[in-house]
């Protein structure tokens, strides 16, 4: 295969380059594209641009990125923390919704995911943290050789350009760091904003007073309280996002990208070694003519946890019964495609602090103050306009925040593996969940893996003065992504199935009770807090559970829908990220995560992409 792909590429380039030289820029029309590229990458988001960058470092590798969304125009809504969250529900968002969530009162959830060059790194909350080492070691425990934390750490570092905290930040907040776990010459800037709201320190002090330490550097532990960096450019104090993998290398004549093009189908042929990908079909709109582009070596899916399984299913790769029901030819029976959907749902204790000078909501409510802070930002890149993403967070093991951890883990263990899963699942998918469950039960009973995140003062929600949110990191509920039409422009069914396992909701009750204990500490009481929601009338566990069911929402971290696991466990890709049954189709996005790590996802996705690029290079050589 590798010899043939080189030969085909050489023959094509010999005829194509002389007529149409590479321009090393975004292509506006199909006529500007080559007929064949060595690598075709579907999706120009967080992972797709990183992989494209690394593969095109070799000038002999021609690489095409096909992105369904637009190219951003560096708008303030995108770049500035002041307008955090404004790119959600915009033209840069797929604007998809879930089906009614049965266990959340039938509510339909918005699921923001990026439809733009740069993907969800354009929409996200700019948190740049990692899970604990044990989180990634769980991936290796599922049979994925080379995917433990020690193997991923070099790739976390490779993607990162860390700016050490300033003397002021060290002095005021006690932020410390370990240079051995950071990178200093990667494409994505990470660091702390020039302004951090002082009340973040109170949250740290409150947790410390409860016996919860502050980590010396979250990048090495990912547990307890820590100061989280953001993906922020240190000079301009603006968003650092995946477009840097493309913008900072132009012109590179062997790397092309075309936007506003929707991949409709993977093009394949059968060989004695399996299904070979020969290219992709795409179109500008449902009404436009379908175009094709060929791949002489590999097709790489980086379309994200929602659209990667959709493209696979539309191309005949997925659960046999689903494909037959829709009249699609079954190329590969892979029942795990679209299954194992995981997320980090969150609920919020909404506080009002009477004894604070300012909070993010003041920028919305006080036009004079906002104008003064705007002037400060543009004159010196200082002040609250540089802030927005959370910086003071805690990722806590189960026994740290609840005295019912043993009881609730036993409740999970007593369940039959398929009791709260989607009815009618293939036995292989159920087996995979059983294996996952056993690993999670063991891990969550230790202090090495976080069960819950406690996140203080999220500026992205500027409607609340002081949100204290709790997010379950390892839910046992599992959702799915599934096409219900052969129309590639129709959104797939998205069912997070949040709360389908009732023990998940019990853990939220425990987390909210712990959050109230945090608020009761002297460090928070000095700020004169009032609990607005759930509110003082919501007291019992049953009342808190109803509050959770009525308010729980997604943190838009969809993962796991093309999991890296054994095929007999419902896996979709092997530990070389190659789709089972194919010779040259890989997946490099969040869908390959078999177990979602206890962290915000972007740093992990960059690391996965960096490692994926090295795997692809190594396999070719």
C-alpha positions in Angstrom: 0.0 0.0 0.0 2.7 2.5 0.9 4.7 1.8 -2.3 1.5 2.2 -4.4 0.5 5.5 -2.7 4.0 6.9 -3.4 3.8 5.8 -7.0 0.3 7.2 -7.6 1.3 10.5 -6.0 4.4 10.9 -8.1 2.5 10.2 -11.3 -0.2 12.7 -10.4 2.2 15.4 -9.2 4.3 15.1 -12.3 1.3 16.1 -14.4 -0.5 18.4 -12.1 2.2 20.6 -10.7 3.4 21.8 -14.0 -0.1 23.1 -14.9 -1.3 24.4 -11.5 1.4 25.2 -9.0 0.6 25.1 -5.3 -0.4 28.5 -4.0 -0.1 27.6 -0.3 -3.4 29.4 0.6 -7.0 28.8 1.2 -8.7 27.7 -1.9 -12.0 29.3 -2.9 -13.1 27.0 -5.7 -12.9 23.3 -6.4 -11.0 24.1 -9.7 -8.1 25.3 -7.7 -7.6 21.9 -6.0 -5.5 19.1 -7.1 -7.3 16.0 -8.2 -5.3 13.9 -5.7 -3.6 14.6 -2.4 -1.5 12.3 -0.4 -3.6 13.0 2.7 -7.2 14.3 2.8 -8.3 15.5 6.2 -12.0 15.9 6.9 -12.5 18.7 9.3 -10.3 21.8 9.9 -10.8 22.1 13.6 -8.8 21.5 16.8 -7.3 18.2 15.7 -7.5 18.5 11.9 -5.4 21.6 11.6 -2.8 20.2 14.0 -2.5 17.0 12.0 -2.4 18.9 8.7 0.4 21.1 10.0 2.6 18.2 11.1 2.0 16.0 8.0 2.8 18.9 5.7 6.1 19.6 7.4 7.5 17.1 4.8 7.2 19.0 1.5 6.7 15.7 -0.3 3.3 15.3 1.5 0.5 17.0 -0.2 -2.3 17.7 2.3 -5.9 18.9 1.8 -8.1 20.0 4.7 -11.9 20.2 4.0 -13.8 22.3 6.5 -17.6 22.7 6.5 -17.5 26.1 8.2 -16.3 29.5 7.4 -13.0 31.3 8.0 -13.3 33.7 10.9 -12.5 37.4 10.5 -10.8 37.8 13.9 -13.9 39.4 15.4 -13.9 40.7 18.9 -16.6 38.2 19.8 -14.1 35.4 19.0 -10.8 36.9 20.3 -11.7 38.8 23.4 -12.4 37.3 26.8 -14.8 40.2 27.4 -17.2 38.6 24.9 -16.6 35.1 26.0 -19.4 32.8 24.8 -20.6 35.0 21.9 -19.4 32.6 19.2 -21.8 30.0 20.5 -25.1 30.0 18.6 -23.4 32.1 15.9 -22.5 31.4 12.3 -19.4 29.6 13.6 -21.5 27.0 15.5 -23.2 24.0 14.0 -26.2 25.0 16.1 -27.3 21.4 16.7 -29.6 20.2 19.4 -30.2 17.0 21.2 -33.4 15.1 21.2 -35.5 15.7 24.3 -33.6 14.4 27.3 -35.9 11.9 29.0 -34.3 12.1 32.4 -34.1 15.9 32.4 -37.8 16.6 32.2 -37.8 16.2 28.4 -35.7 19.3 27.8 -33.9 19.8 24.5 -30.2 20.8 24.9 -28.2 23.0 22.7 -24.8 21.4 21.9 -22.3 24.1 20.7 -19.7 22.7 18.4 -17.5 24.7 16.0 -18.3 25.0 12.3 -15.3 27.2 11.4 -11.7 26.9 10.5 -10.4 26.1 14.0 -13.4 24.2 15.1 -14.5 24.2 18.7 -11.3 26.0 19.7 -13.1 29.1 18.4 -16.1 28.5 20.7 -14.6 26.9 23.9 -14.1 28.4 27.3 -10.3 28.6 26.8 -9.5 26.3 29.7 -6.1 24.7 29.1 -5.8 22.0 31.6 -5.2 18.2 31.7 -6.7 15.2 33.4 -4.8 13.3 36.1 -2.2 10.8 34.9 -4.5 8.0 36.0 -7.2 9.3 33.6 -5.0 8.6 30.5 -3.6 5.4 32.0 -7.2 4.1 31.8 -7.0 4.4 28.0 -3.9 2.1 28.1 -5.7 -0.3 30.4 -8.3 -0.7 27.7 -5.6 -2.3 25.6 -4.3 0.8 23.8 -0.5 0.5 24.0 1.3 3.8 24.1 -1.7 5.9 25.2 -0.9 6.2 28.9 0.1 9.6 30.5 3.8 9.1 30.1 3.3 8.5 26.4 1.0 11.5 26.0 3.0 14.0 28.0 5.5 14.8 25.2 2.6 15.6 23.0 0.9 17.8 25.6 4.2 19.7 25.7 4.7 19.7 22.0 1.5 21.6 21.4 1.9 24.2 24.1 3.7 27.5 24.4 3.5 28.3 28.1 4.0 31.7 29.6 5.0 31.6 33.2 2.9 33.6 35.7 3.9 37.1 36.4 5.5 38.1 39.7 2.2 39.9 40.6 0.2 36.7 40.0 2.7 34.6 42.0 2.6 37.2 44.8 -1.2 37.7 44.9 -2.5 34.3 44.2 0.4 32.0 45.0 0.4 30.4 41.5 3.3 28.0 41.1 4.4 25.9 38.1 6.6 23.0 37.1 8.5 23.7 33.9 9.1 19.9 33.4 5.4 19.4 32.4 5.0 22.4 30.1 6.0 23.1 26.5 7.5 26.4 25.6 7.6 26.4 21.8 4.3 24.9 20.6 1.7 26.5 18.5 -1.0 27.1 21.2 -0.3 29.8 23.8 -1.2 29.0 27.4 -0.9 31.1 30.5 -2.9 33.3 32.9 -4.8 36.5 32.0 -3.3 39.8 33.2 -6.3 40.2 35.5 -7.8 37.6 37.8 -10.8 38.5 40.0 -9.6 38.6 43.6 -12.5 36.5 44.9 -10.9 33.5 43.1 -8.4 33.5 46.0 -11.2 33.1 48.5 -12.3 29.9 46.7 -8.8 28.6 47.0 -8.6 29.6 50.7 -12.0 28.0 51.4 -10.9 24.6 49.9 -7.6 24.8 51.7 -9.4 25.3 55.0 -11.3 22.1 54.3 -8.1 20.1 53.9 -8.0 20.2 50.1 -4.5 21.2 48.9 -3.6 23.4 46.0 -1.7 21.5 43.3 1.8 22.9 42.6 1.0 22.6 38.8 -2.2 21.1 37.5 -0.5 20.0 34.3 1.3 17.3 36.3 -1.5 16.2 38.6 -4.9 17.4 37.5 -6.3 16.9 41.0 -7.6 18.9 44.0 -7.6 22.7 43.8 -5.4 24.3 41.1 -4.9 27.4 39.1 -5.8 26.6 35.5 -4.1 28.4 32.6 -6.1 29.5 29.6 -5.4 29.3 25.9 -4.4 33.0 25.7 -1.9 35.0 23.8 0.3 36.7 26.3 0.9 40.0 24.5 -2.5 40.7 23.0 -4.4 38.9 25.8 -6.6 37.3 23.1 -7.7 33.7 22.3 -5.1 31.3 21.1 -6.8 28.7 18.9 -6.2 26.0 16.3 -5.9 28.4 13.4 -2.4 29.1 14.6 -1.5 25.6 13.2 -2.4 27.0 9.8 -1.8 30.7 10.0 1.7 30.6 11.4 3.1 28.4 8.6 1.8 30.1 5.5 2.9 29.9 2.8 3.6 26.1 2.8 3.0 25.1 -0.8 2.0 21.5 -0.1 -0.9 22.4 2.3 -4.2 23.4 1.0 -7.5 24.1 2.7 -11.0 24.7 1.4 -13.9 25.9 3.6 -17.7 25.9 3.4 -17.5 22.4 1.9 -19.4 19.6 3.5 -18.1 16.1 3.1 -21.0 13.9 2.1 -19.4 10.5 1.7 -16.2 8.5 1.9 -15.1 6.9 -1.4 -13.9 3.3 -1.0 -13.0 0.2 -2.8 -12.7 -3.4 -1.6 -9.3 -5.0 -1.5 -8.0 -8.3 -0.2 -6.6 -6.5 2.8 -9.9 -4.7 3.6 -11.7 -1.5 2.6 -9.4 1.0 1.0 -10.3 4.7 1.1 -9.6 6.3 -2.2 -11.0 9.8 -1.5 -14.1 11.8 -0.4 -17.2 13.3 -1.9 -18.1 16.8 -0.9 -20.4 19.7 -1.8 -20.9 23.3 -1.0 -24.6 22.9 -0.2 -27.4 20.4 -0.5 -28.3 21.8 -3.9 -24.8 22.0 -5.3 -23.1 19.4 -7.5 -21.1 16.8 -5.6 -17.4 16.9 -6.2 -14.7 14.4 -5.4 -11.0 14.5 -4.4 -8.8 11.5 -4.2 -6.3 10.5 -1.5 -3.3 8.4 -2.6 -2.4 7.4 1.0 -4.9 8.1 3.7 -8.2 9.8 4.5 -8.2 11.2 8.1 -11.4 12.0 9.9 -11.2 15.0 12.2 -14.9 16.0 12.0 -15.5 15.7 15.8 -17.6 13.4 18.0 -20.9 14.3 16.3 -20.0 14.4 12.6 -17.3 11.8 12.4 -19.8 9.0 13.2 -22.3 10.6 10.9 -19.9 10.5 8.0 -18.9 6.9 8.8 -22.6 5.8 8.9 -23.4 7.6 5.7 -20.5 5.8 4.1 -21.7 2.3 5.1 -19.5 1.9 8.2 -21.5 1.3 11.4 -24.1 -0.8 12.9 -25.4 -3.2 10.3 -29.1 -3.0 11.4 -29.1 0.8 11.2 -27.5 0.9 7.8 -29.9 -1.7 6.3 -32.9 0.1 7.8 -31.9 3.2 5.8 -31.1 1.3 2.7 -27.3 1.8 2.9 -24.8 -0.8 1.7 -22.9 -2.3 4.6 -19.2 -1.9 4.0 -18.1 -2.7 7.6 -20.3 -3.8 10.5 -19.0 -1.7 13.4 -21.8 -1.4 16.0 -19.7 1.0 18.1 -19.9 3.8 15.6 -21.9 6.6 17.3 -22.2 4.7 20.6 -20.4 5.4 23.9 -21.2 9.1 23.8 -19.9 10.9 26.9 -20.0 14.4 28.1 -19.4 16.6 31.3 -22.9 17.8 32.3 -23.0 20.6 34.9 -25.3 22.1 37.4 -24.8 25.5 39.1 -25.1 26.9 42.6 -25.8 30.6 41.7 -24.5 33.0 44.3 -24.6 36.7 44.9 -21.6 38.1 46.7 -22.3 41.5 48.3 -18.8 42.2 49.5 -16.8 42.1 46.3 -15.6 45.1 44.3 -16.4 43.7 40.9 -17.4 40.5 39.1 -17.8 39.7 35.4 -21.5 40.7 35.4 -20.6 44.3 36.1 -19.3 44.7 32.5 -22.8 43.9 31.3 -24.7 46.0 33.9 -22.6 49.1 34.1 -21.8 50.8 30.8 -19.6 53.4 32.4 -17.4 50.8 34.1 -17.3 48.7 30.9 -16.1 51.7 28.9 -13.4 52.5 31.4 -12.2 48.9 31.4 -12.3 48.8 27.6 -10.0 51.9 27.5 -7.7 50.2 30.0 -7.6 47.1 27.9 -6.7 48.8 24.6 -4.1 51.1 26.3 -2.3 48.5 28.3 -3.9 45.0 27.8 -4.8 45.1 31.5 -8.0 44.8 33.6 -11.2 42.7 33.5 -11.4 42.7 29.7 -8.5 40.2 29.8 -10.4 37.9 32.1 -13.3 35.6 31.4 -12.3 32.0 31.5 -12.2 30.3 34.9 -8.8 30.1 36.6 -9.6 28.8 40.1 -11.0 25.2 39.9 -11.0 21.9 41.8 -11.1 18.4 40.4 -11.9 16.2 43.4 -11.8 12.5 44.0 -15.1 11.0 45.1 -14.3 10.5 48.8 -13.0 14.1 49.1 -16.4 15.6 48.6 -18.8 12.9 49.7 -19.0 10.4 52.6 -21.3 8.3 50.4 -18.6 7.4 47.8 -18.4 3.7 48.8 -22.2 3.4 48.9 -22.7 5.0 45.5 -19.9 3.1 43.8 -21.5 -0.1 45.2 -24.8 1.1 43.6 -23.1 1.3 40.2 -21.5 -2.1 40.8 -24.8 -3.8 41.6 -26.3 -2.8 38.3 -26.4 -5.2 35.4 -24.1 -3.7 32.7 -26.9 -3.0 30.3 -29.7 -1.9 32.7 -29.4 1.8 31.9 -27.9 1.7 28.5 -29.9 2.2 25.3 -32.2 -0.7 24.6 -31.2 -3.0 21.7 -27.5 -2.4 21.8 -25.2 -4.9 20.1 -23.6 -7.3 22.6 -20.1 -6.1 21.7 -21.0 -2.5 22.8 -22.4 -3.8 26.1 -19.3 -5.8 26.7 -17.2 -2.7 26.1 -19.2 -0.8 28.7 -18.8 -3.6 31.1 -15.0 -3.4 30.8 -15.1 0.4 31.1 -17.3 0.1 34.2 -14.9 -2.2 36.0 -12.0 0.1 35.3 -13.9 3.2 36.4 -15.2 1.6 39.6 -11.6 0.7 40.6 -10.2 4.1 39.6 -13.0 6.2 41.3 -12.4 4.4 44.6 -8.9 5.9 44.7 -7.6 9.4 45.2 -6.0 9.3 41.7 -9.0 10.2 39.5 -11.4 13.0 39.9 -15.1 12.4 40.0 -16.4 16.0 40.1 -15.2 19.4 39.0 -16.0 22.4 41.0 -15.6 25.5 38.9 -15.7 29.0 40.4 -16.7 32.3 38.7 -17.1 31.4 35.1 -17.0 34.7 33.1 -18.5 32.9 30.1 -21.9 33.0 31.9 -22.2 36.8 32.2 -25.9 36.5 33.4 -24.8 35.3 36.8 -22.7 37.3 39.3 -21.0 34.3 40.9 -21.7 30.8 39.5 -20.2 27.9 41.4 -20.7 25.0 39.0 -20.3 21.2 39.5 -19.6 18.9 36.6 -19.6 15.1 36.8 -16.4 13.9 35.1 -17.1 10.2 34.7 -20.8 9.6 34.3 -21.9 6.1 33.7 -24.7 7.2 31.4 -23.9 6.7 27.8 -25.6 8.4 24.8 -25.3 8.0 21.0 -25.1 9.7 17.6 -27.1 8.2 14.8 -28.2 9.2 11.4 -32.0 8.9 10.6 -31.7 10.0 7.0 -29.4 9.4 4.1 -29.2 13.1 3.6 -25.7 14.2 4.6 -26.9 17.7 5.2 -29.5 16.6 7.8 -28.3 16.7 11.4 -27.9 13.3 13.1 -29.9 12.3 16.1 -27.9 13.4 19.2 -29.0 11.8 22.4 -26.7 12.5 25.4 -29.0 10.3 27.6 -27.9 12.6 30.5 -29.0 11.2 33.8 -30.1 7.9 32.3 -28.1 6.1 35.0 -29.8 7.4 38.2 -26.6 7.1 40.3 -25.1 9.9 38.2 -27.8 12.2 39.6 -27.2 11.0 43.1 -23.6 12.2 42.8 -24.7 15.7 41.7 -26.8 15.9 44.9 -23.6 15.1 46.9 -21.6 17.7 44.9 -24.2 20.5 45.5 -24.2 19.7 49.2 -20.4 19.9 49.2 -20.6 23.2 47.3 -22.8 24.6 50.1 -20.1 23.5 52.6 -17.6 25.5 50.6 -19.8 28.6 50.7 -20.2 28.1 54.5 -16.4 28.5 55.1 -15.1 31.7 56.6 -13.3 32.5 53.3 -16.5 32.7 51.4 -18.7 34.1 54.2 -16.5 37.2 54.4 -17.8 37.9 50.9 -21.4 38.0 52.2 -22.9 35.3 49.9 -26.6 34.8 49.2 -27.6 31.6 47.4 -30.0 32.5 44.7 -30.4 29.0 43.2 -31.2 26.3 44.1 -32.0 28.7 47.1 -32.5 28.2 50.8 -35.9 26.5 50.4 -34.3 23.6 48.5 -33.0 21.5 51.4 -33.5 17.8 51.1 -31.7 15.3 48.8 -34.9 14.8 46.9 -35.4 18.5 46.4 -31.8 18.9 45.2 -32.2 16.0 42.8 -35.3 17.7 41.3 -33.2 20.9 40.9 -30.5 18.9 39.1 -33.0 17.3 36.7 -34.5 20.7 35.9 -31.2 22.5 35.3 -28.5 20.1 34.3 -26.8 21.1 31.0 -24.0 20.0 28.8 -20.5 21.5 29.0 -20.3 20.6 25.3 -17.5 18.0 25.6 -18.9 15.3 23.4 -16.5 12.3 23.2 -16.2 8.6 22.6 -18.4 8.0 19.5 -15.6 6.2 17.6 -13.8 4.7 20.6 -10.2 3.4 20.6 -11.0 0.0 22.0 -10.9 -3.6 20.9 -13.3 -4.4 18.1 -15.0 -7.1 20.2 -15.7 -4.4 22.8 -17.5 -2.1 20.4 -14.3 -0.3 19.5 -14.0 1.6 16.2 -10.3 2.3 15.9 -7.2 0.5 17.1 -4.3 2.1 19.0 -2.9 3.3 15.7 -6.2 5.2 15.2 -7.1 3.1 12.1 -10.7 2.2 11.6 -11.2 -1.5 11.9 -11.7 -3.2 8.5 -10.0 -0.5 6.6 -6.5 -0.2 5.3 -6.1 3.6 5.4 -8.8 5.4 7.3 -7.9 7.1 10.6 -9.7 9.1 13.1 -7.9 11.8 15.2 -10.6 13.8 17.1 -12.4 13.5 20.4 -14.5 10.6 19.2 -11.6 8.2 19.7 -11.5 8.8 23.5 -12.8 5.6 25.0 -13.2 7.2 28.4 -13.6 11.0 28.8 -10.9 12.4 31.0 -11.6 14.6 34.0 -10.6 17.9 32.4 -11.6 20.4 29.8 -10.8 18.8 26.5 -8.9 21.1 24.2 -5.4 20.4 25.6 -6.0 16.7 25.4 -7.3 16.9 21.8 -4.2 18.9 20.7 -2.0 16.2 22.3 -4.0 13.4 20.6 -3.6 15.2 17.3 0.2 15.6 17.8 0.6 12.0 18.6 -1.7 10.9 15.7 0.5 12.8 13.3 3.6 10.9 14.6 1.8 7.6 14.3 0.8 8.3 10.7 4.4 9.4 9.8 5.8 6.3 11.5 3.4 3.9 9.7 4.2 5.4 6.3 7.9 5.1 6.8 
